[in-house]
Amino acid sequence: MDENFMTQYGDRLMTGGFPFLPIMPGEKFPGRFERGKWMAYRGWTKHASRSTTVHELTIWKQWPNAGIGIPCGLVVGVDIDISDDIILSEQLQALAFEMLGATPAIRIGKHPKRMLVYRTATPFKGIKAHPLEVLCQGQQFVAYAIHPGTGQPYEWPVQSLADLTLAALPAITEAQAHAFIEQALAMLPEGLRPARLDPAQPGMPEQTETCAPLHSIRDLVGTPEAIQDALRHIVNADLPYDDWVRVGMAIKGALGEAGSHLFVDWSASSAKNVPATTERAWTSFHPTVIGAGTIYHLAQKHGWRPDVAITLNPANKHPGPHPAEELLRKAQQVPEHAPKPVPILPGDAEFDPCDVEGVLKELLEFMLATATQPQPILAVGNALCALGALMGHRFRSETNLRTNLYIVGIAESGSGKNHSREVINQVFHDAGLFGFLGGNRIASGSGLLAAMHRHPPILFQQDEFGMFLQAAADRKRSPRYLTEILDLMTEIHSAAGTVFLGPEYGGIKDAKDRKDIVQPCLCVYGTTTPVLFWSALKSANVADGSLARFLILKTRDDYPERNRRNVSSDTPPSLIESLIRLSKSGGKGKGNLAGITTDGSTTLNPSVVPMSPEATSLFDALGEIITTQLRRSRGSLHSPILARVWEHAAKVAMIRAVAANPSAPVIRRQDAQWAIALVRYSVNTMIQDVEHHVADNLIEQNHKRVLEIIRAAGRNGLSKTDLGNKSRFLTRRERNEILAELEDDGIIKAGQIQSRGDKPIAVYRMV
């Protein structure tokens, strides 16, 4: 049975305030549909802490037969997994209603099993005491899909979750959840008492597994005899689904496809086993950081001690005593010659660039809905620059920062990076705001000043920005009128809150052309490819702060899923109204627009956007982090980049706050969090790319290009033949000299693998 659950229920769940995510067809876990096939959705837990966006739902509706799952956190699921006792299931539900409240949200998968849905103000760690479980932080449950056991859709016999709101559910606390589990366990007959992988007190929060992430692919691998022997100690007595999946993933990580029969045999020892589900689950497993170590660790906790004749790791050539403790100790060690990490800003690895409000959200959604290849991070960068230009002369921060931003979007050719610029041109024209747009190309320094003198708040959108930088940054070969552009941009960026006094030119005629600009608000959004951008820069551009004034936003996926709908569309009237309202909000005064002067007498009075105490605390903490990182990076190329982080984040937070409420903007906690996350993402990638790409001469550039080719090959490395094919910009002699120098410096290492013929193949890897 095939149903489009996202189309049927997604909009209603969003209206009700529920977070949700896609479920792989025929399964119970989150999935993503990429490149024509379903795969496990890594990083899905981010959906528990925020609302689902319109863009996400639009994409998910196009995925074939996607189910809908509910990530837990603010949502809590009480799972009563009693398979053959209707009366006991009803009694446990009655106990939950008595202790936690009578929820109208009851989900039935395979009767009499049921899920009771609640909410909580403070998320807590889930409680596992199979056949009872309270799902909360870091967990999820299926709401709408085809049940893999019954072949029928999940049912909501009282009231469908899509017809409710999150606020309508009874609220519970962690203490109430523990109290319910404790009393519910007392009602279970002895034969249904919990059986757990990890010995723990029933009803208590599950303990975190002590195995650290493995650092070497060899440590993931096991031998069939060792895995089979260890599995005898991991009893599969109706284990919870998550534990069952974890063991299956670890078996596949240890043995690959050769372990399928061990997983089938181990799964068959449970009365809950469904062979078809086991087969589908095995096919869907794609483990990367779980393997033999997990199996050995779990078996050890249940008394397993490997026989001295068993080889635990095929990398050990000689059989002998290999205690699991030694394998786990080795897995937790960091390689002695690991590269020293560059200073980066700590924080969450992921954030949602589409988590915005107001006119910024309207503009972003229109960009993404009309894109053939949606690029959220690039669309966000362009939208921030566009709105920053509209807000120029209208708003300022308490520290007199303005909304002028320089942002560069980096993506490969053919990735859809030009679409957002086309949208800005369209919507500004439709809204009668075309005067805020500069030309498609900045041809000279005097041309930039003339455009800003006519309209000080202005947006320049430029394609092939890397080619522009190559010319503007090359002081030896390029004419002065081109190199002057970058110098002026650097000066104007810092003069947004004052009067920029234009340069004096020689000659009687030129003396009349001095361009003074009152509170210039120059916003620049450029797009380019990685190779063009980084090859244009030298270390001097980093050291003098030129690069630091830019936010660099790299796409997360150069070639995303294509939008299959008709993407041409007129500008929504509501978006036009919002943009016009924004351009007229805030303080009064028009600067140079009120008349041409050279004495700075034209005044402005922009509105101050205050910062809430919660946002202030976040920015205070950010300031401390930056100071620490600056002290560690003293004298390096990282310092100028880190020094601009606080300013960038404050500007972005102000734009987000004004976009949410132009009439009475306040920088709130959510504005600060989102802005800091965006800037952190930009700076972390920028620092890494400076290390990998910026070079002052051709020799250094070639060294770094070769290193990038080897680094991109991953831990398996690449052959000398493949390296030669990918570095045809070098002669054989140049390539060999570079490889020899990199190997002597301990940056790469050379090895050999046996080919099908008699001659071994040289392979190069990063140390």
Phi, psi and omega in degrees: 000123181249127178223146176267086185291327179297317178294322186285322189238345188301311182298322182290322177295322179296318178298325181281356177085014181272135168285147177206170184205166182280143177248135179297133182304134178077005182233182180240014183235158183297146180219163175232143178256106183226137178052041173083009179211158178274144176212164181298144183264098176281145179078019184292341185297344179299336183287347181285338188256007181206170179280153174289139182268158178299321180298316179299314181297320178301317179291315183297328179297338181272351182279129187295124171060031180291132171275179180236127175247158178247113176288136184268156183161278169285332174265139180235134177245127175258110187261119176252099190259053179266117191269334189223023180223092183298317183297316180296320178300317179294322179294319179292324176295319179297321177296319178297318179298323182289318187269330187247341183115151182275098180276139176279352184264096179238122181252132178245125173259289177239105184303138010264011177299150183204157176238126177257128188254129179232186173225166177215149177279333181234105180301147181220168181289138181298162182239121180251122175211061187311134014272017177247146180202142171249115182269128177213231191307127177082010181234172179207163174221158181279132178256313182224117180183179172270123180293127183295340180271319184265338185075010181241159179295150172299146184248150172236085191294333182267298180209130182294142179301327181291344178264003181248174169243156179301322182293339182281346181282148176297139179267138178231167177243169178298320180298318178297320180297316179295320180296320178297313181300318181298315180287324180294321179298326180293338180276345184281141172293159185305322184291345180255006180294154189302139168243123188237149172296311182260120179301121181205160179292125181304139177087353178267158180301142180296138179279146179287137179297138186275350180294130175278158175304138182283144185258349182226139181298332179295327182286347174280336190274139174236184176251149182304319182293323180289316180296316180298318180294320181292324182296335178297339181263356178256095187285126181261070180263080179055050180293155173300156185302317182298321178294320179298316179296319182299317179294317179298317178298319181293321178298315181292323177295329182278321189238351185069207182298337180295345181268003186300318183292330177291320178293319179298313181296317181293319179295325183293345180285354179258143177291343180275357188298132172236106186308319182295320178294320178299317180295316179296319181297316180300318180296326184279346183289131174224070185290143176232331183232026179219140183188223187301322181304322179293316179298312181297321180296312180296319180295321178302318183295344178249023170097005182287133171229112186297141176297147183296340181275352183271131174269120182279326186231124181299345177290340176277109188286332185250123178296153180167191181289115179232080182298144182298331179299321180294321179296317180293322178298316179296321183295334183270354182280145173269133180307141184300325185258029179295141179300143177291124183292144177282153179296127176226165178277123180289159178152186181298143181286333185233150171210162182260109180294342182269004181277074183228178185224170171062216185293332175296319177293317179301313182294317181295317180296323178293320177300312186286324182291335182258007182267136173291321176236092184298131178233087187303314186293325178287321178298321178298315180300316180292319180296320179298317179295318181296313180289328177299322177294318179295327181278346181302139183073359183249328186220152172213162178273175178295337178261016177068026171282151179244181187263024179279127182227143168246119182229137175242125175264124184247125178201160179288163178298143178077018183260003178087024185282348183271345190298318185297326178295320178297323179294317179300316178301318182293309187288325177293322177295314181295331181269003181071027183247025186296338179295339179282351184263127172277179181292168181290348182211136174268110188270337182198165177296319180293326176295321177297314181295321180296317180296318181287330178293324177290322185211088187304320172277113188212149179242125172252126176246124189227123173279162180050048182296332178296321178293322176299316180296322179303320180283315185290332183268351182269090185286344182277323188252330186276150177292158184300323184296339176272312181295335179295334182299311182294322177298314180295320178300320179296317180291315183295327181303322182270357184254016187296336182260011183219200178258124176273119180269116184293159180293150176268130179255151180283160179094148182296318183293313184290338182298335180280352189259016178295131185248103173267138185233124180279119178046067182295133177239083181268121175245131182231128173235118179238153176236148182197172175267157182302316184298313181295319184294307187286332178289342181278344189257149174240167181299332178297326178293332177279314185295323183277001176090000180300310180293325184297339180281353178259143164266125181258118181244109178267137178296145179279337180215110183296332183228079183285174176301134182283143176283116186275355182275171173289115190264355177285139185199149174280156178295127179299135179304324180296325178291319178300314180298319181295320180293318178296317180298319180296318182293343181252001181276174175077203186289168184257167179109145186235010176055230181300338181291343180273353179153152182275121179224165175237359183255005177073017184284340178291124189248161178227157179220072182291150178287143179273130177262107183287165179242131181292160178301323180294317178293321178301319179298320179295318180288329174296317178295321178298319179299321178294319179297317181297318179300317178299315181293323179295321178295323179288332187257016185308128177084359181263174177288350181283332188304310181299326180292313181294328183295340182261000187298311184299316181298313179301313183297320180295320178295314181297319179297322179294317179297317179297319181293316180294321179297327180285326183207082184297333185283328180212068186286144173220133176285108185265176180302316182293329176294316180294315181300313183294317182295317180296321179295319179296314181292321177300316178300316181295311186291319180300315179289326181294315180298317179297317181289327175299316178299320188274337192235322188291126182220149184264349179209172185295323181296312179296321179297317179295322176302313183289326178293319177295318178300319179297322179297316180290319180297320181294338180286345177080193187291340179281344180072190177213156184286162179295328177295313178297321178298320178296320180294330183268356180231049180289353175288354180246152168280165180300319180296315179299318180297315181295323178294318179295315180298320180295318180293317180295324179289320178297325180281357179076019181272323175235166175225145180255142177218185180223145172232151182281129178270180178293334177272198182274337187270125178291158182253133176283135181230138181245137179223155169290146178291000000 
